Amino acid sequence: MKLIENWFSERYSDNLQLSFRVKDQLLSVRTDFQRIDVFDTYDFGKLLSIDGTVQLTERDEFVYHEMITMMPFVYSKVKPEKALIIGGGDGGAAGELAKLGLKRIVNVEIDGQVIEVCRKHFPDLVRSFTLENVELIVGDGIKYARTTEEKFDIIIVDSTDPVGPAEGLFNESFYKDIKKILNTGGVVVTQSGSPFYQPTAIGLAHKGMKPHFAKVKSYTAFIPTYPSGFWSFTMASDHDIGKSYRELPAGKYFNKEISASCFSLPEFVKTLIT
Ligand code: AG3
């Protein structure tokens, strides 16, 4: 993370960074797990950064949160009633799931400070944690997946990049536990990075999921404030994803056409997962 004059930049490589002109830096805190910063940017509203990487902005968070919740919803074979979110301390994913009518949502975030920071700076997202059907747990999602006796129809891994605290969320042993707590007909999804700037992340997700699920499929979305703007998600299940479809009204990004076309991958992305 670098704040040069009034700019915040996320570094994509030694030779490239994306810079946001900022009105102000609203917060900077080092937690037991990571460093959290909040900026007020000119073009994207408030921006949350963790360890120098953009997690969300007010203006484009809808793309990520719709695509990580609506996709597993429409492709789950059972009508989803119970969901687990690992990560997602900003409440964005929980909020979208609540709108979809889920009966119970458990959200396990490892860093309580992420929740506190977002409570202050992104109240519209964090509000979902006050809903009656949402249970918020501050704890280790990997441990939770290993020890819980509850089962879920949708499991969402809303993590940071696969370095540091989130590394274990891409492992095969983690997905072994996920498999045990996913109901038959359910779907698990993880964010799997920028195919262009983080070419190993999507492969890691596949490697972690493949041994435990019959089907693993990646899809992409346009998220302007993430590296290269071209982002991937990877989902797994034991039924044929794409065969069943649960009707859902369009969101701001998601619609029925996107739900099919987002599985179309450029050739260079295909080579990352084979
Ligand atoms: N979590 C995934 C963000 C990854 C972004 N990576 C980056 N900028 N290098 C988003 C959290 C939103 N709930």
Boltz pocket constraint, residues with backbone or C-beta under 6 A from the ligand:
constraints:
  - pocket:
      binder: B
      contacts: [[A, 10], [A, 53], [A, 54], [A, 55], [A, 56], [A, 64], [A, 88], [A, 89], [A, 90], [A, 92], [A, 93], [A, 158], [A, 159], [A, 160], [A, 161], [A, 191], [A, 225], [A, 226], [A, 227]]
      max_distance: 6.0
